[in-house]
């Protein structure tokens, strides 16, 4: 039977078990599922792997070494409502951001720069056209505007490139040489996009996570436990368990229960290779913790330049609004008339050259500030995730040695990661997630033991010691199409 056929049979077996089990919230064995559904033991086992993956089931081991399947939510998916809502919000947010980015790119590149060029051209044109100082004070107003705008631009350049500016970085011993590699090649539209919306972060790649687990399986002689999965992926236990069930179905894995009660996932087929493998144990997830993305991801000169351009447009638009320069009134400014005769303005509110660029420029300047105001929430989430990984590191370091983890130690690693004192509820939540139990020390101190992880580490050590290297070797090549 091919791979597709095997998967189809496993899905069929899962469906039969799902219909046959009356109360799936109660623990049951492979034999229970086999008797209830009429399936062979092997088919029932594969069907349970499918159900564990789909309904987030867990595995337990009895004191006699029997494997027990547990489905805390039965054959239901209560988490789907929240996840479906989260996905909906994510899609809507992504769509709005996508539209926003498109509008910003198109608008900023076309309109923002076009407005700047238009305002500059208008000022130059009016300076040449306004040869008389008696034109309703036009030249003095224009001169005031030009002076203000030039001052803004000059200050932007000063704060960006002046040697005495705190933003200036240079080698005073020699003229710095900027190599092609060091030169920022980011397109201008992308810099503007980052300025407004922040840098774009790619979504996590599920295939990359699967690849890390598969590499870990090879590096661990085809024998792996949930602790290994959590170590290289950083996943919580309730997500690592269903992941292993799916990998067992996809890669011909098996689950064994050692004498001491530890659960071992065995993947002999994955070890077979045509050459030497360089698979080494993967880097722990806590060595690459999540980070708060930068506010813009641009260089300081790029941010200053974009801000200065919008300040220029905002000031020019404000000047246009103050003087009532509608498009028709601007045309009147360029009309020929006798010396000393002021232009006749028609009443009206400048929209295209006043309200629109003013509102838009202010919005572009305010959006980074709004995002900065909400960074505290992101920083808190990142800090809590770092704390969770730090606790995971502490537990996985002690479990193989069967050492209890002091409560005070977990509070310390949380405090180091977040800078805040954890509550008992937060510590308890993380301990429960890893299957820990409270264990009172000889002096009455609170500490935690993780019996499942301890038994798993012991079982894996024995299994790997007995794993044959012949599993990874190919036989002699007897035929080739070369």
N, C-alpha and C positions, 0 to 999 in steps of 0.2 A: 504494500500500500504506500502510495506516495505521501509527501508531506501534506499536501492540500487535503487528501483523503483522510489522513490521520487527524488533522485539525477538525474536519467536518464530523468525524466519528466522536471526537472528544466533546464537541459542542452538542451533538445529539445526546450523548450520555449525560451531559450536564442538564439538559432540558428534562430528561426522564427523572433524574434525581430531584430536580426542583419540584416536579409535580408529585413525586412519591413521598417526600418528607413532609409529614403532617405539621410538625412544629420545628422549623429550622432554627429557632432561637436556642434550642437545647443542644448541647454538645453531642456529636455522634462520630462513630468510627467509619472507616472504609467498609467494614463488614456490614454495619448498619445500613449504609447507603446501598450496598450490593443486594442485601436481602429485601429492602424496601422497593427497589427498582427492578430487580431481576437481572441486573447486569453482572457480568463477570467482575471479579475483584480488580483486575487490571483496568477494565473500562470504567469502573466506578471511581478508581483512584484518579484517572485522567479527567473524568467529569468533575470531580471535586476540585481539581486544580483550576479548571475553567471558572467554577463558581467562586472559588476563593479570590481569583483575580477580578471578577466582575462585581462581587458583592462585598469585597474587602473583608474576607474571612481571616481567621487566625488559626495557628496550629498550637496545640498543647500536647504535653507528654504526661502520661500517668506515671505513678510510682512503679508500675510494672513494665514501663517502657512502651505502652501502647500509644499510638498516635491518634489524637482527637482533633476533629475539625470543629471550629467555633465560628458562628456567624452572629455577632452581637446585634445586628439589625435584621436578622433573618434574610430572606431573599427579597429584600427591599433596598432602596437607595435613597434614604432620607437626606443625604448630603447633596443629592442632585438638584434640589430646589435652590439651595444656596449657591451651588456651583453654577447652575444654569443662570441664576440672577447675576452672579459675578461675571459670567461669560457675556451675558447680555450687556451689562454695564461696560465691560471691557470692549465689546464690539462697538457699542454706541460711542464710547469715548474715543476709541480708535478711529471710527468713521469721522467724528467731529474734528479730531485732531488732524486727520488726513485732509479733510476739506479745508480746515484752518491753515494747514501748512501749504496747501496748493494756493489758497487765496493770498496768504502772506508772500509766498514766493512770487506769484504773478504780480500782486499789488506792489510789493516792495521794489521788485526789480524794475517794473514798468512805471508805476505811479510815483513811488517815493523818489526815485532818481529823476523821473520826468518832472516832478514838482520842483525839485531842487534846480534842475536845469532851466525850467520855465521861470522860476523866481529870479535866478541870476540874469537870465536874458532880459527879463522885464526891467530889472534894476539898471542894467547897462543901457537898455533902450531909453528908459526915462531920463537917465543922466545925460545922454546925448540930445534927447528931445527937449529937455527942460533948460533952455538957454537963458531963461529969464527967472529972476528971483521973485517976480511978482505974480507968479501963477498959483495963487491961492496957497502960498507957502509950500508948494510941491517940492521944490529942490531941497529946502531945509528938512522937510519930512523924509525925503528919500535919502539925504545925506545922513540923517540920524539913524535910519534903518540900516544903511550900508555900514556905518560905523559899528553899530551893535553886532551885526552879523559877523563882520570881520573880527571883532573882539572875541566872539564865541569860538570861531574857527582857530584863531591864534592861541587861545587858552587851551583848546583841545590838543593842538600840536605841542604846546609847552608841556602839558601834563603827560603826553605820550613819549616825546623824544628828547626833551630838554635834559642836559646832563645833571641838573640839580633836582630834577623831578624824582619823587620816590618810586615812580613806576619805571624809571629808566634803568636798564641793565646794560653795562658795557665793560669792556676790558680797557682800563685807562692806560695800559702799557703799550697797546698797539691798536690799530684799527681792526675791529672784529671782522673776520671773514665768514660770511654765511654760505655754507655749502649748499649744494642742490638738495641734499638729504634733509638739512635743517630748515630749508625754506618751506613755509606753510603753503601747501598747494590746495588747500580747501577752497572750493568755489565760493564766490561772494554770496550767492543765494543761500548756500548751506550755512554760512556764518550768520546771516540774517535769521535764518530758520532757528539756529541754535540760540541766538540772542533772545528771540521771542518765546520759543517753546522749550528750549533746553536741548541738550544732545539726545539723539535718538539711540535708544538701547535695544539691541536685537533681543527677541524673545528667547528663552532657554530652549536648547535643542534636545528633545527627548532621545533622539538617536545617539547623541553624544553621551548621555547618561548611560544608556544601554551598553554602549561600547566600553565605557569605563568598567562597568560591572563584568562584562565578558573578559576584558583584559585581566581583571582581578581574579576571575575564576581560573584562567590559565596560569597566572602567576602563583596561585594557591593550590596547584596540582589537581585542579578540577573539583576540589572540595571547598565549600564556602558556607558561611553562616550569615545570619541577619546582621551580626555585628560588622562583618566585612562590608556588606552592602551599605550600611549606615555610615561607615567610616569614609568610603570613597565618594558617596553621593550626598551625604548630609541629610538624607531623607529621614523623617520620623519613622518609628517602627510600624505604625499602622499603614504607612505607604510602602515600606520596604517589603512587607509580607506579601501583599498582592502582586508586587513586581516580580518576586521570586516565583510565585505560582505561574505567572505568564511566561517567564523565561524557561521554566521546567517544561511547559507545553511546547514552546517554540524550539528548544534546543535539546530535546530528549533527556531531560534531567530526571533525577529520582531523589526522593527524600528518605533518609534513614534516621532511625532513632538509636542512639548509642545506649550502652548498658547503663551509663550514669544519667540518662535522660536527655542528653543534648541532641538537638536537631541538626542534621547535616544535609546539605543539598549537594548532590553528586552529579557532575557533568563530565562523564568520561569522553563523550564524542567530541567535545570542544577541544580536547587536548591534542588530537591528531594533527600533525603538521608535516609538511614536506621538507622542512629545514629546521634550523635552530631558531627558537623563539627568544626574543629579547624582552618578553613580558616580565615586568617587575611589579611588585605591589604598588598600587596607585597612591598618589598623594592624598593625604587625609583632607576632607572637606574644610576643616578649620584652618588649613594653611592658605586657603584662598577664600576668605570670608567675603560676604557681600560688602560693597562700599556705597556710600552716597554719591550719586553721579554729580559732576560739577554743575554749577548753575548755568553756564553757557557752553563750556568746552572751547571757547575761543581764546585767543591771546588778548592781552589787555589793549594793545593798539587797535585790534579789530573791534572790540566792544566800544572803545572810545570813539572810533570813527563812525560806527553806526549810530551811536547816541548823538554825536555832534551833527550828523546829517539830519536826524529827526528834530533836534533842537532848532537847527536852521529853518526847516520847513515850518515848525510851530511858530517861531518868531515872525517869519514872513507872512504866514496865514493870519496871525494876530494883527499885524500891521494892516493887512488888506481888509480885515473885518473892521478895524477901528476907523479906517478912512472910507469905508463903503465902496471899495473898488470892485464893483461887479464887472463882468466882462464888457458890458456896454459902456460903463464909465471908464474902463481902461482904454477902450477904443476912442472915447472922447479926449483922453489925455494926449493921444497921438495926432489928433486933428489939428490942421493948420488954422491958426487964428491970429489976429493982430496982436502985436506986442503989448503985454500988460493986461490982456483980456483973459480972465481965468476960465477954465473949462466949466461947462454946465453939466453937473452931475444929476442923474436920475435917481430917485429914491429906490432902495432895494437892499437886500442882504446878500453879500457874496457867499454863495454855497460851494461852487466848484473850486474856487481859489481861496476860500476862507474857512468855512465850517468843516468841509470834508478833510482837507489836509491837517487842520488843527486837531480835530478829534482823533484822527488816525495816528498822528505823530505822538500825541499824548498817550494813546493806548499802547503803542509800541514801547514807549518809555516806561509805562507802568507795569506791563505784564511781567517783566523779569523781577520787579519788586514784589509783585503778588506771589510769584513762584517762590521767591526767597522767604516770604512770610510763612509758607506752608512747608518749608524744608524741615522744620522741627519735627513734624509728624513722621516724615520719611526717616530722619535721623534716629528717631525712637524705635521704629520698626527694624532698622538695620542693627541697632545696638542690641535689641532683644534677640534677633537671629544670631548675632555673634555670641550672646550669652548662652543660647541653646546649644550652639556648637561647642562652646567651651565646656559645658556640662557633659555633653556627649563624649568629648575627649577625655575628661576626668573619669567617667564611668568605664569607658572602653580600656583605659590604661590600667584600671584596678581589677576589673572583672576576671581576666585570665589568671591573676594571682590570688583570686578569691579574697581580696581585701575589701573590707567595708569602706564606703565612701562617707566621710563625716559631713554632717549637715553644714557645719561651719565652713568646710572647704568649698561646698557648692555655692554658698552665699558669697564667699570671697571671689570666686571666678565670675560670678554674676556681677558683682560690684566692679571688678576690673573691666569687664566688657561694656557695662552700661554707665558706670560712674554714679549709679544710684543703689540704694539699699533695697534688696529684694524683699517681697512679702513672703510669708510662709505659703500662701496660696500659689504663688508663682513657682517656688521650688517644688512643692508637692506635685504640681501639674507636670513638670518635667520628669520627675522621678516616676510617676505613674505611667507616662508615655513610654518609658524604657523598661517597664515591668518590675520596678523596684519595690521592696518592702522595708518597713521601718525595723531597725535592729538597735536595741538599746545597748550601749557600751558598758564596760565594767564600772565606769565612774558616773553612769547615768546620762552620758552624752548621747545625743540623737545621731544615728548614722543609718546608712541604707545598704542593703544587700540586693544583688541582682542575680538570683539563683539561675534563671534561664540562661543568661549570658555566661555565667561561670561554667555551667554544664556544657554549653555549646563550645566554649573555648577548649575545654578538656577533650571533648569528643573530636573536635577538628584536629587537635594535635595528634591524637592517635590515628585518625583516618589518613592524614597526610603522611605520617611516618610509614604507613603500610601501603600507600599508593605506589603502584608499579610505574616505573619510567617507560615500560613497553607500551603503555596506553598512548603515549605521545609519538611513538615511532611508527613510521610506515614500513610495510614489508618491502621485499625486493621488487623492483619494477620488472614486470615480465612482458609488457607490451607497450608500444608507443606508436603514435601516428607520424612521428618525425621522419 
